[in-house]
Amino acid sequence: MEALQMDPTEFKEQYNQKMPSKSDPVVFSCLAGTRSKQALGFATSLGFSRVQQYAGGFDDWVKHEPPEKK
């Protein structure tokens, strides 16, 4: 939550990335989907308009990830 309210310069220093603008596409994910859902709601309340959530989280993503080629 704090990251989306940071000063853009501080965000860049902390995360080594440009802070997303409120119109940039942002996708939240976490292990199971609970925290990303909270982050989605928080970002929306701050005025971010193109936010989404990977609802299944990392657990779901791993289930659908193609097997590695050896």
N, CA, C, O and CB atoms as a CASP TS submission, in Angstrom:
PFRMAT TS
TARGET T0000
AUTHOR 0000-0000-0000
METHOD Language model
MODEL 1
PARENT N/A
ATOM      1  N   MET     1       0.820  -1.195   0.000  1.00  0.00           N
ATOM      2  CA  MET     1       0.000   0.000   0.000  1.00  0.00           C
ATOM      3  C   MET     1       0.865   1.260   0.000  1.00  0.00           C
ATOM      4  O   MET     1       0.557   2.253  -0.659  1.00  0.00           O
ATOM      5  CB  MET     1      -0.934  -0.002   1.204  1.00  0.00           C
ATOM      6  N   GLU     2       1.951   1.184   0.758  1.00  0.00           N
ATOM      7  CA  GLU     2       2.805   2.365   0.838  1.00  0.00           C
ATOM      8  C   GLU     2       3.440   2.704  -0.515  1.00  0.00           C
ATOM      9  O   GLU     2       3.625   3.876  -0.840  1.00  0.00           O
ATOM     10  CB  GLU     2       3.894   2.151   1.884  1.00  0.00           C
ATOM     11  N   ALA     3       3.769   1.684  -1.293  1.00  0.00           N
ATOM     12  CA  ALA     3       4.473   1.908  -2.557  1.00  0.00           C
ATOM     13  C   ALA     3       3.655   2.788  -3.503  1.00  0.00           C
ATOM     14  O   ALA     3       4.218   3.639  -4.193  1.00  0.00           O
ATOM     15  CB  ALA     3       4.790   0.569  -3.231  1.00  0.00           C
ATOM     16  N   LEU     4       2.358   2.597  -3.543  1.00  0.00           N
ATOM     17  CA  LEU     4       1.524   3.368  -4.468  1.00  0.00           C
ATOM     18  C   LEU     4       1.322   4.813  -4.020  1.00  0.00           C
ATOM     19  O   LEU     4       0.773   5.631  -4.758  1.00  0.00           O
ATOM     20  CB  LEU     4       0.179   2.699  -4.624  1.00  0.00           C
ATOM     21  N   GLN     5       1.768   5.114  -2.816  1.00  0.00           N
ATOM     22  CA  GLN     5       1.637   6.476  -2.304  1.00  0.00           C
ATOM     23  C   GLN     5       2.991   7.176  -2.175  1.00  0.00           C
ATOM     24  O   GLN     5       3.067   8.309  -1.700  1.00  0.00           O
ATOM     25  CB  GLN     5       0.937   6.457  -0.954  1.00  0.00           C
ATOM     26  N   MET     6       4.043   6.505  -2.595  1.00  0.00           N
ATOM     27  CA  MET     6       5.383   7.075  -2.482  1.00  0.00           C
ATOM     28  C   MET     6       5.599   8.214  -3.466  1.00  0.00           C
ATOM     29  O   MET     6       4.897   8.338  -4.469  1.00  0.00           O
ATOM     30  CB  MET     6       6.429   6.001  -2.703  1.00  0.00           C
ATOM     31  N   ASP     7       6.563   9.019  -3.161  1.00  0.00           N
ATOM     32  CA  ASP     7       7.056  10.008  -4.102  1.00  0.00           C
ATOM     33  C   ASP     7       7.713   9.228  -5.245  1.00  0.00           C
ATOM     34  O   ASP     7       8.419   8.256  -4.977  1.00  0.00           O
ATOM     35  CB  ASP     7       8.066  11.024  -3.415  1.00  0.00           C
ATOM     36  N   PRO     8       7.507   9.618  -6.507  1.00  0.00           N
ATOM     37  CA  PRO     8       8.080   8.861  -7.624  1.00  0.00           C
ATOM     38  C   PRO     8       9.600   8.668  -7.542  1.00  0.00           C
ATOM     39  O   PRO     8      10.113   7.631  -7.962  1.00  0.00           O
ATOM     40  CB  PRO     8       7.746   9.551  -8.908  1.00  0.00           C
ATOM     41  N   THR     9      10.314   9.650  -7.009  1.00  0.00           N
ATOM     42  CA  THR     9      11.764   9.516  -6.871  1.00  0.00           C
ATOM     43  C   THR     9      12.104   8.432  -5.854  1.00  0.00           C
ATOM     44  O   THR     9      12.996   7.617  -6.090  1.00  0.00           O
ATOM     45  CB  THR     9      12.396  10.857  -6.453  1.00  0.00           C
ATOM     46  N   GLU    10      11.405   8.418  -4.731  1.00  0.00           N
ATOM     47  CA  GLU    10      11.617   7.381  -3.718  1.00  0.00           C
ATOM     48  C   GLU    10      11.272   5.999  -4.276  1.00  0.00           C
ATOM     49  O   GLU    10      11.982   5.027  -4.020  1.00  0.00           O
ATOM     50  CB  GLU    10      10.771   7.675  -2.460  1.00  0.00           C
ATOM     51  N   PHE    11      10.184   5.919  -5.036  1.00  0.00           N
ATOM     52  CA  PHE    11       9.776   4.652  -5.644  1.00  0.00           C
ATOM     53  C   PHE    11      10.897   4.120  -6.540  1.00  0.00           C
ATOM     54  O   PHE    11      11.247   2.942  -6.471  1.00  0.00           O
ATOM     55  CB  PHE    11       8.465   4.829  -6.459  1.00  0.00           C
ATOM     56  N   LYS    12      11.449   4.981  -7.369  1.00  0.00           N
ATOM     57  CA  LYS    12      12.533   4.599  -8.281  1.00  0.00           C
ATOM     58  C   LYS    12      13.750   4.106  -7.500  1.00  0.00           C
ATOM     59  O   LYS    12      14.367   3.109  -7.872  1.00  0.00           O
ATOM     60  CB  LYS    12      12.926   5.789  -9.182  1.00  0.00           C
ATOM     61  N   GLU    13      14.091   4.801  -6.424  1.00  0.00           N
ATOM     62  CA  GLU    13      15.234   4.395  -5.599  1.00  0.00           C
ATOM     63  C   GLU    13      14.984   3.046  -4.925  1.00  0.00           C
ATOM     64  O   GLU    13      15.885   2.210  -4.852  1.00  0.00           O
ATOM     65  CB  GLU    13      15.530   5.464  -4.538  1.00  0.00           C
ATOM     66  N   GLN    14      13.785   2.839  -4.443  1.00  0.00           N
ATOM     67  CA  GLN    14      13.444   1.622  -3.705  1.00  0.00           C
ATOM     68  C   GLN    14      13.315   0.400  -4.615  1.00  0.00           C
ATOM     69  O   GLN    14      13.818  -0.676  -4.291  1.00  0.00           O
ATOM     70  CB  GLN    14      12.150   1.827  -2.944  1.00  0.00           C
ATOM     71  N   TYR    15      12.641   0.570  -5.751  1.00  0.00           N
ATOM     72  CA  TYR    15      12.292  -0.572  -6.604  1.00  0.00           C
ATOM     73  C   TYR    15      13.058  -0.623  -7.927  1.00  0.00           C
ATOM     74  O   TYR    15      12.908  -1.573  -8.696  1.00  0.00           O
ATOM     75  CB  TYR    15      10.825  -0.543  -6.895  1.00  0.00           C
ATOM     76  N   ASN    16      13.872   0.390  -8.189  1.00  0.00           N
ATOM     77  CA  ASN    16      14.644   0.464  -9.427  1.00  0.00           C
ATOM     78  C   ASN    16      13.740   0.386 -10.663  1.00  0.00           C
ATOM     79  O   ASN    16      14.124  -0.160 -11.697  1.00  0.00           O
ATOM     80  CB  ASN    16      15.681  -0.661  -9.467  1.00  0.00           C
ATOM     81  N   GLN    17      12.549   0.937 -10.533  1.00  0.00           N
ATOM     82  CA  GLN    17      11.557   0.992 -11.616  1.00  0.00           C
ATOM     83  C   GLN    17      10.848   2.333 -11.542  1.00  0.00           C
ATOM     84  O   GLN    17      10.726   2.930 -10.472  1.00  0.00           O
ATOM     85  CB  GLN    17      10.528  -0.192 -11.519  1.00  0.00           C
ATOM     86  N   LYS    18      10.386   2.793 -12.685  1.00  0.00           N
ATOM     87  CA  LYS    18       9.557   3.998 -12.710  1.00  0.00           C
ATOM     88  C   LYS    18       8.230   3.689 -12.027  1.00  0.00           C
ATOM     89  O   LYS    18       7.639   2.634 -12.253  1.00  0.00           O
ATOM     90  CB  LYS    18       9.329   4.500 -14.173  1.00  0.00           C
ATOM     91  N   MET    19       7.778   4.592 -11.210  1.00  0.00           N
ATOM     92  CA  MET    19       6.489   4.408 -10.541  1.00  0.00           C
ATOM     93  C   MET    19       5.376   4.440 -11.586  1.00  0.00           C
ATOM     94  O   MET    19       5.353   5.327 -12.440  1.00  0.00           O
ATOM     95  CB  MET    19       6.260   5.504  -9.454  1.00  0.00           C
ATOM     96  N   PRO    20       4.450   3.475 -11.522  1.00  0.00           N
ATOM     97  CA  PRO    20       3.358   3.502 -12.510  1.00  0.00           C
ATOM     98  C   PRO    20       2.453   4.708 -12.301  1.00  0.00           C
ATOM     99  O   PRO    20       2.192   5.127 -11.173  1.00  0.00           O
ATOM    100  CB  PRO    20       2.529   2.211 -12.431  1.00  0.00           C
ATOM    101  N   SER    21       1.985   5.252 -13.415  1.00  0.00           N
ATOM    102  CA  SER    21       1.006   6.341 -13.312  1.00  0.00           C
ATOM    103  C   SER    21      -0.369   5.723 -13.090  1.00  0.00           C
ATOM    104  O   SER    21      -0.541   4.511 -13.219  1.00  0.00           O
ATOM    105  CB  SER    21       1.016   7.250 -14.598  1.00  0.00           C
ATOM    106  N   LYS    22      -1.317   6.539 -12.766  1.00  0.00           N
ATOM    107  CA  LYS    22      -2.665   6.035 -12.490  1.00  0.00           C
ATOM    108  C   LYS    22      -3.356   5.495 -13.737  1.00  0.00           C
ATOM    109  O   LYS    22      -4.394   4.842 -13.635  1.00  0.00           O
ATOM    110  CB  LYS    22      -3.511   7.132 -11.880  1.00  0.00           C
ATOM    111  N   SER    23      -2.789   5.762 -14.917  1.00  0.00           N
ATOM    112  CA  SER    23      -3.376   5.229 -16.156  1.00  0.00           C
ATOM    113  C   SER    23      -2.559   4.078 -16.748  1.00  0.00           C
ATOM    114  O   SER    23      -2.936   3.528 -17.783  1.00  0.00           O
ATOM    115  CB  SER    23      -3.504   6.340 -17.188  1.00  0.00           C
ATOM    116  N   ASP    24      -1.455   3.711 -16.110  1.00  0.00           N
ATOM    117  CA  ASP    24      -0.648   2.577 -16.584  1.00  0.00           C
ATOM    118  C   ASP    24      -1.324   1.257 -16.226  1.00  0.00           C
ATOM    119  O   ASP    24      -1.982   1.161 -15.190  1.00  0.00           O
ATOM    120  CB  ASP    24       0.776   2.629 -15.979  1.00  0.00           C
ATOM    121  N   PRO    25      -1.168   0.237 -17.072  1.00  0.00           N
ATOM    122  CA  PRO    25      -1.700  -1.080 -16.699  1.00  0.00           C
ATOM    123  C   PRO    25      -0.834  -1.690 -15.585  1.00  0.00           C
ATOM    124  O   PRO    25       0.394  -1.699 -15.675  1.00  0.00           O
ATOM    125  CB  PRO    25      -1.749  -2.032 -17.942  1.00  0.00           C
ATOM    126  N   VAL    26      -1.486  -2.192 -14.551  1.00  0.00           N
ATOM    127  CA  VAL    26      -0.797  -2.816 -13.414  1.00  0.00           C
ATOM    128  C   VAL    26      -1.531  -4.111 -13.075  1.00  0.00           C
ATOM    129  O   VAL    26      -2.758  -4.126 -12.978  1.00  0.00           O
ATOM    130  CB  VAL    26      -0.744  -1.848 -12.165  1.00  0.00           C
ATOM    131  N   VAL    27      -0.777  -5.197 -12.895  1.00  0.00           N
ATOM    132  CA  VAL    27      -1.360  -6.477 -12.506  1.00  0.00           C
ATOM    133  C   VAL    27      -0.772  -6.866 -11.155  1.00  0.00           C
ATOM    134  O   VAL    27       0.446  -6.905 -10.985  1.00  0.00           O
ATOM    135  CB  VAL    27      -1.089  -7.586 -13.586  1.00  0.00           C
ATOM    136  N   PHE    28      -1.637  -7.150 -10.209  1.00  0.00           N
ATOM    137  CA  PHE    28      -1.208  -7.577  -8.881  1.00  0.00           C
ATOM    138  C   PHE    28      -1.297  -9.096  -8.791  1.00  0.00           C
ATOM    139  O   PHE    28      -2.230  -9.714  -9.305  1.00  0.00           O
ATOM    140  CB  PHE    28      -2.069  -6.906  -7.772  1.00  0.00           C
ATOM    141  N   SER    29      -0.305  -9.680  -8.125  1.00  0.00           N
ATOM    142  CA  SER    29      -0.342 -11.115  -7.871  1.00  0.00           C
ATOM    143  C   SER    29       0.311 -11.375  -6.520  1.00  0.00           C
ATOM    144  O   SER    29       1.089 -10.561  -6.023  1.00  0.00           O
ATOM    145  CB  SER    29       0.376 -11.916  -9.009  1.00  0.00           C
ATOM    146  N   CYS    30      -0.014 -12.509  -5.943  1.00  0.00           N
ATOM    147  CA  CYS    30       0.587 -12.947  -4.689  1.00  0.00           C
ATOM    148  C   CYS    30       0.546 -14.471  -4.698  1.00  0.00           C
ATOM    149  O   CYS    30       0.321 -15.073  -5.748  1.00  0.00           O
ATOM    150  CB  CYS    30      -0.165 -12.346  -3.429  1.00  0.00           C
ATOM    151  N   LEU    31       0.752 -15.082  -3.588  1.00  0.00           N
ATOM    152  CA  LEU    31       0.819 -16.540  -3.559  1.00  0.00           C
ATOM    153  C   LEU    31      -0.523 -17.193  -3.875  1.00  0.00           C
ATOM    154  O   LEU    31      -0.591 -18.078  -4.729  1.00  0.00           O
ATOM    155  CB  LEU    31       1.304 -17.005  -2.206  1.00  0.00           C
ATOM    156  N   ALA    32      -1.584 -16.775  -3.205  1.00  0.00           N
ATOM    157  CA  ALA    32      -2.878 -17.440  -3.379  1.00  0.00           C
ATOM    158  C   ALA    32      -3.980 -16.535  -3.916  1.00  0.00           C
ATOM    159  O   ALA    32      -5.041 -17.031  -4.295  1.00  0.00           O
ATOM    160  CB  ALA    32      -3.316 -18.015  -2.077  1.00  0.00           C
ATOM    161  N   GLY    33      -3.761 -15.227  -3.959  1.00  0.00           N
ATOM    162  CA  GLY    33      -4.762 -14.314  -4.499  1.00  0.00           C
ATOM    163  C   GLY    33      -5.406 -13.382  -3.499  1.00  0.00           C
ATOM    164  O   GLY    33      -6.083 -12.434  -3.897  1.00  0.00           O
ATOM    165  N   THR    34      -5.218 -13.619  -2.219  1.00  0.00           N
ATOM    166  CA  THR    34      -5.875 -12.792  -1.199  1.00  0.00           C
ATOM    167  C   THR    34      -5.270 -11.397  -1.115  1.00  0.00           C
ATOM    168  O   THR    34      -5.997 -10.405  -1.163  1.00  0.00           O
ATOM    169  CB  THR    34      -5.786 -13.468   0.162  1.00  0.00           C
ATOM    170  N   ARG    35      -3.964 -11.311  -0.993  1.00  0.00           N
ATOM    171  CA  ARG    35      -3.313 -10.003  -0.876  1.00  0.00           C
ATOM    172  C   ARG    35      -3.403  -9.207  -2.164  1.00  0.00           C
ATOM    173  O   ARG    35      -3.516  -7.982  -2.126  1.00  0.00           O
ATOM    174  CB  ARG    35      -1.859 -10.171  -0.483  1.00  0.00           C
ATOM    175  N   SER    36      -3.356  -9.889  -3.312  1.00  0.00           N
ATOM    176  CA  SER    36      -3.470  -9.158  -4.576  1.00  0.00           C
ATOM    177  C   SER    36      -4.862  -8.561  -4.727  1.00  0.00           C
ATOM    178  O   SER    36      -5.012  -7.491  -5.317  1.00  0.00           O
ATOM    179  CB  SER    36      -3.158 -10.082  -5.767  1.00  0.00           C
ATOM    180  N   LYS    37      -5.870  -9.226  -4.208  1.00  0.00           N
ATOM    181  CA  LYS    37      -7.231  -8.675  -4.236  1.00  0.00           C
ATOM    182  C   LYS    37      -7.308  -7.412  -3.382  1.00  0.00           C
ATOM    183  O   LYS    37      -7.947  -6.433  -3.769  1.00  0.00           O
ATOM    184  CB  LYS    37      -8.258  -9.725  -3.735  1.00  0.00           C
ATOM    185  N   GLN    38      -6.660  -7.436  -2.231  1.00  0.00           N
ATOM    186  CA  GLN    38      -6.625  -6.248  -1.378  1.00  0.00           C
ATOM    187  C   GLN    38      -5.878  -5.110  -2.074  1.00  0.00           C
ATOM    188  O   GLN    38      -6.309  -3.958  -2.032  1.00  0.00           O
ATOM    189  CB  GLN    38      -5.962  -6.574  -0.024  1.00  0.00           C
ATOM    190  N   ALA    39      -4.753  -5.444  -2.714  1.00  0.00           N
ATOM    191  CA  ALA    39      -3.971  -4.432  -3.426  1.00  0.00           C
ATOM    192  C   ALA    39      -4.774  -3.828  -4.571  1.00  0.00           C
ATOM    193  O   ALA    39      -4.701  -2.624  -4.816  1.00  0.00           O
ATOM    194  CB  ALA    39      -2.670  -5.039  -3.961  1.00  0.00           C
ATOM    195  N   LEU    40      -5.536  -4.658  -5.268  1.00  0.00           N
ATOM    196  CA  LEU    40      -6.391  -4.180  -6.357  1.00  0.00           C
ATOM    197  C   LEU    40      -7.398  -3.152  -5.840  1.00  0.00           C
ATOM    198  O   LEU    40      -7.568  -2.087  -6.433  1.00  0.00           O
ATOM    199  CB  LEU    40      -7.127  -5.362  -7.023  1.00  0.00           C
ATOM    200  N   GLY    41      -8.051  -3.476  -4.749  1.00  0.00           N
ATOM    201  CA  GLY    41      -9.022  -2.545  -4.166  1.00  0.00           C
ATOM    202  C   GLY    41      -8.376  -1.256  -3.707  1.00  0.00           C
ATOM    203  O   GLY    41      -8.934  -0.175  -3.896  1.00  0.00           O
ATOM    204  N   PHE    42      -7.202  -1.363  -3.104  1.00  0.00           N
ATOM    205  CA  PHE    42      -6.501  -0.178  -2.631  1.00  0.00           C
ATOM    206  C   PHE    42      -6.085   0.704  -3.805  1.00  0.00           C
ATOM    207  O   PHE    42      -6.275   1.920  -3.771  1.00  0.00           O
ATOM    208  CB  PHE    42      -5.272  -0.576  -1.800  1.00  0.00           C
ATOM    209  N   ALA    43      -5.519   0.090  -4.845  1.00  0.00           N
ATOM    210  CA  ALA    43      -5.091   0.856  -6.012  1.00  0.00           C
ATOM    211  C   ALA    43      -6.278   1.553  -6.672  1.00  0.00           C
ATOM    212  O   ALA    43      -6.181   2.708  -7.085  1.00  0.00           O
ATOM    213  CB  ALA    43      -4.386  -0.057  -7.022  1.00  0.00           C
ATOM    214  N   THR    44      -7.390   0.843  -6.767  1.00  0.00           N
ATOM    215  CA  THR    44      -8.601   1.432  -7.348  1.00  0.00           C
ATOM    216  C   THR    44      -9.055   2.635  -6.523  1.00  0.00           C
ATOM    217  O   THR    44      -9.451   3.662  -7.075  1.00  0.00           O
ATOM    218  CB  THR    44      -9.734   0.381  -7.431  1.00  0.00           C
ATOM    219  N   SER    45      -8.994   2.501  -5.197  1.00  0.00           N
ATOM    220  CA  SER    45      -9.411   3.610  -4.331  1.00  0.00           C
ATOM    221  C   SER    45      -8.496   4.818  -4.468  1.00  0.00           C
ATOM    222  O   SER    45      -8.909   5.943  -4.184  1.00  0.00           O
ATOM    223  CB  SER    45      -9.443   3.159  -2.880  1.00  0.00           C
ATOM    224  N   LEU    46      -7.249   4.597  -4.904  1.00  0.00           N
ATOM    225  CA  LEU    46      -6.313   5.704  -5.123  1.00  0.00           C
ATOM    226  C   LEU    46      -6.455   6.318  -6.511  1.00  0.00           C
ATOM    227  O   LEU    46      -5.802   7.315  -6.819  1.00  0.00           O
ATOM    228  CB  LEU    46      -4.888   5.225  -4.923  1.00  0.00           C
ATOM    229  N   GLY    47      -7.309   5.725  -7.353  1.00  0.00           N
ATOM    230  CA  GLY    47      -7.547   6.295  -8.676  1.00  0.00           C
ATOM    231  C   GLY    47      -6.830   5.594  -9.816  1.00  0.00           C
ATOM    232  O   GLY    47      -6.861   6.076 -10.948  1.00  0.00           O
ATOM    233  N   PHE    48      -6.182   4.457  -9.542  1.00  0.00           N
ATOM    234  CA  PHE    48      -5.562   3.695 -10.629  1.00  0.00           C
ATOM    235  C   PHE    48      -6.691   3.068 -11.446  1.00  0.00           C
ATOM    236  O   PHE    48      -7.556   2.383 -10.901  1.00  0.00           O
ATOM    237  CB  PHE    48      -4.565   2.592 -10.077  1.00  0.00           C
ATOM    238  N   SER    49      -6.672   3.308 -12.753  1.00  0.00           N
ATOM    239  CA  SER    49      -7.821   2.925 -13.577  1.00  0.00           C
ATOM    240  C   SER    49      -7.616   1.652 -14.399  1.00  0.00           C
ATOM    241  O   SER    49      -8.589   1.085 -14.896  1.00  0.00           O
ATOM    242  CB  SER    49      -8.156   4.044 -14.500  1.00  0.00           C
ATOM    243  N   ARG    50      -6.385   1.198 -14.549  1.00  0.00           N
ATOM    244  CA  ARG    50      -6.131   0.023 -15.397  1.00  0.00           C
ATOM    245  C   ARG    50      -5.464  -1.082 -14.574  1.00  0.00           C
ATOM    246  O   ARG    50      -4.459  -1.657 -14.993  1.00  0.00           O
ATOM    247  CB  ARG    50      -5.238   0.404 -16.617  1.00  0.00           C
ATOM    248  N   VAL    51      -6.019  -1.365 -13.428  1.00  0.00           N
ATOM    249  CA  VAL    51      -5.447  -2.389 -12.555  1.00  0.00           C
ATOM    250  C   VAL    51      -6.225  -3.688 -12.672  1.00  0.00           C
ATOM    251  O   VAL    51      -7.440  -3.692 -12.869  1.00  0.00           O
ATOM    252  CB  VAL    51      -5.432  -1.911 -11.099  1.00  0.00           C
ATOM    253  N   GLN    52      -5.495  -4.792 -12.544  1.00  0.00           N
ATOM    254  CA  GLN    52      -6.088  -6.119 -12.595  1.00  0.00           C
ATOM    255  C   GLN    52      -5.414  -6.988 -11.541  1.00  0.00           C
ATOM    256  O   GLN    52      -4.399  -6.617 -10.952  1.00  0.00           O
ATOM    257  CB  GLN    52      -5.947  -6.747 -14.015  1.00  0.00           C
ATOM    258  N   GLN    53      -5.999  -8.129 -11.327  1.00  0.00           N
ATOM    259  CA  GLN    53      -5.463  -9.091 -10.372  1.00  0.00           C
ATOM    260  C   GLN    53      -5.371 -10.449 -11.051  1.00  0.00           C
ATOM    261  O   GLN    53      -6.296 -10.866 -11.748  1.00  0.00           O
ATOM    262  CB  GLN    53      -6.344  -9.167  -9.091  1.00  0.00           C
ATOM    263  N   TYR    54      -4.241 -11.143 -10.843  1.00  0.00           N
ATOM    264  CA  TYR    54      -4.168 -12.544 -11.241  1.00  0.00           C
ATOM    265  C   TYR    54      -4.766 -13.300 -10.062  1.00  0.00           C
ATOM    266  O   TYR    54      -4.071 -13.604  -9.093  1.00  0.00           O
ATOM    267  CB  TYR    54      -2.666 -13.019 -11.583  1.00  0.00           C
ATOM    268  N   ALA    55      -6.051 -13.599 -10.152  1.00  0.00           N
ATOM    269  CA  ALA    55      -6.827 -14.071  -9.005  1.00  0.00           C
ATOM    270  C   ALA    55      -6.338 -15.376  -8.397  1.00  0.00           C
ATOM    271  O   ALA    55      -6.422 -15.554  -7.182  1.00  0.00           O
ATOM    272  CB  ALA    55      -8.237 -14.236  -9.407  1.00  0.00           C
ATOM    273  N   GLY    56      -5.836 -16.276  -9.202  1.00  0.00           N
ATOM    274  CA  GLY    56      -5.398 -17.556  -8.661  1.00  0.00           C
ATOM    275  C   GLY    56      -4.076 -17.494  -7.933  1.00  0.00           C
ATOM    276  O   GLY    56      -3.730 -18.407  -7.183  1.00  0.00           O
ATOM    277  N   GLY    57      -3.344 -16.436  -8.145  1.00  0.00           N
ATOM    278  CA  GLY    57      -2.058 -16.273  -7.506  1.00  0.00           C
ATOM    279  C   GLY    57      -0.991 -17.192  -8.070  1.00  0.00           C
ATOM    280  O   GLY    57      -1.209 -17.899  -9.053  1.00  0.00           O
ATOM    281  N   PHE    58       0.154 -17.165  -7.432  1.00  0.00           N
ATOM    282  CA  PHE    58       1.292 -17.943  -7.898  1.00  0.00           C
ATOM    283  C   PHE    58       0.986 -19.438  -7.908  1.00  0.00           C
ATOM    284  O   PHE    58       1.426 -20.154  -8.807  1.00  0.00           O
ATOM    285  CB  PHE    58       2.506 -17.666  -7.028  1.00  0.00           C
ATOM    286  N   ASP    59       0.236 -19.912  -6.917  1.00  0.00           N
ATOM    287  CA  ASP    59      -0.124 -21.331  -6.875  1.00  0.00           C
ATOM    288  C   ASP    59      -0.839 -21.756  -8.155  1.00  0.00           C
ATOM    289  O   ASP    59      -0.541 -22.815  -8.707  1.00  0.00           O
ATOM    290  CB  ASP    59      -1.010 -21.622  -5.658  1.00  0.00           C
ATOM    291  N   ASP    60      -1.772 -20.945  -8.627  1.00  0.00           N
ATOM    292  CA  ASP    60      -2.514 -21.248  -9.841  1.00  0.00           C
ATOM    293  C   ASP    60      -1.616 -21.139 -11.071  1.00  0.00           C
ATOM    294  O   ASP    60      -1.693 -21.970 -11.976  1.00  0.00           O
ATOM    295  CB  ASP    60      -3.715 -20.313  -9.977  1.00  0.00           C
ATOM    296  N   TRP    61      -0.778 -20.130 -11.102  1.00  0.00           N
ATOM    297  CA  TRP    61       0.111 -19.922 -12.238  1.00  0.00           C
ATOM    298  C   TRP    61       1.029 -21.131 -12.417  1.00  0.00           C
ATOM    299  O   TRP    61       1.241 -21.585 -13.541  1.00  0.00           O
ATOM    300  CB  TRP    61       0.942 -18.635 -12.050  1.00  0.00           C
ATOM    301  N   VAL    62       1.566 -21.645 -11.335  1.00  0.00           N
ATOM    302  CA  VAL    62       2.452 -22.813 -11.411  1.00  0.00           C
ATOM    303  C   VAL    62       1.716 -24.017 -11.996  1.00  0.00           C
ATOM    304  O   VAL    62       2.293 -24.772 -12.778  1.00  0.00           O
ATOM    305  CB  VAL    62       3.008 -23.160 -10.015  1.00  0.00           C
ATOM    306  N   LYS    63       0.472 -24.199 -11.633  1.00  0.00           N
ATOM    307  CA  LYS    63      -0.321 -25.323 -12.148  1.00  0.00           C
ATOM    308  C   LYS    63      -0.488 -25.235 -13.668  1.00  0.00           C
ATOM    309  O   LYS    63      -0.578 -26.259 -14.345  1.00  0.00           O
ATOM    310  CB  LYS    63      -1.703 -25.356 -11.469  1.00  0.00           C
ATOM    311  N   HIS    64      -0.530 -24.012 -14.201  1.00  0.00           N
ATOM    312  CA  HIS    64      -0.776 -23.815 -15.628  1.00  0.00           C
ATOM    313  C   HIS    64       0.482 -23.524 -16.431  1.00  0.00           C
ATOM    314  O   HIS    64       0.417 -23.365 -17.650  1.00  0.00           O
ATOM    315  CB  HIS    64      -1.745 -22.701 -15.819  1.00  0.00           C
ATOM    316  N   GLU    65       1.598 -23.455 -15.773  1.00  0.00           N
ATOM    317  CA  GLU    65       2.856 -23.170 -16.457  1.00  0.00           C
ATOM    318  C   GLU    65       3.276 -24.410 -17.270  1.00  0.00           C
ATOM    319  O   GLU    65       3.238 -25.531 -16.761  1.00  0.00           O
ATOM    320  CB  GLU    65       3.972 -22.766 -15.427  1.00  0.00           C
ATOM    321  N   PRO    66       3.669 -24.204 -18.509  1.00  0.00           N
ATOM    322  CA  PRO    66       4.116 -25.371 -19.299  1.00  0.00           C
ATOM    323  C   PRO    66       5.388 -25.965 -18.687  1.00  0.00           C
ATOM    324  O   PRO    66       6.190 -25.237 -18.102  1.00  0.00           O
ATOM    325  CB  PRO    66       4.372 -24.967 -20.789  1.00  0.00           C
ATOM    326  N   PRO    67       5.576 -27.267 -18.815  1.00  0.00           N
ATOM    327  CA  PRO    67       6.789 -27.880 -18.280  1.00  0.00           C
ATOM    328  C   PRO    67       8.037 -27.349 -18.987  1.00  0.00           C
ATOM    329  O   PRO    67       7.996 -27.011 -20.170  1.00  0.00           O
ATOM    330  CB  PRO    67       6.716 -29.404 -18.416  1.00  0.00           C
ATOM    331  N   GLU    68       9.129 -27.281 -18.257  1.00  0.00           N
ATOM    332  CA  GLU    68      10.378 -26.798 -18.835  1.00  0.00           C
ATOM    333  C   GLU    68      10.877 -27.747 -19.909  1.00  0.00           C
ATOM    334  O   GLU    68      10.749 -28.966 -19.797  1.00  0.00           O
ATOM    335  CB  GLU    68      11.441 -26.623 -17.752  1.00  0.00           C
ATOM    336  N   LYS    69      11.442 -27.165 -20.940  1.00  0.00           N
ATOM    337  CA  LYS    69      12.073 -27.976 -21.978  1.00  0.00           C
ATOM    338  C   LYS    69      13.492 -28.294 -21.521  1.00  0.00           C
ATOM    339  O   LYS    69      14.225 -27.405 -21.088  1.00  0.00           O
ATOM    340  CB  LYS    69      12.074 -27.239 -23.369  1.00  0.00           C
ATOM    341  N   LYS    70      13.869 -29.550 -21.618  1.00  0.00           N
ATOM    342  CA  LYS    70      15.211 -29.929 -21.160  1.00  0.00           C
ATOM    343  C   LYS    70      16.117 -30.196 -22.322  1.00  0.00           C
ATOM    344  O   LYS    70      17.287 -30.528 -22.129  1.00  0.00           O
ATOM    345  CB  LYS    70      15.155 -31.152 -20.263  1.00  0.00           C
TER
END
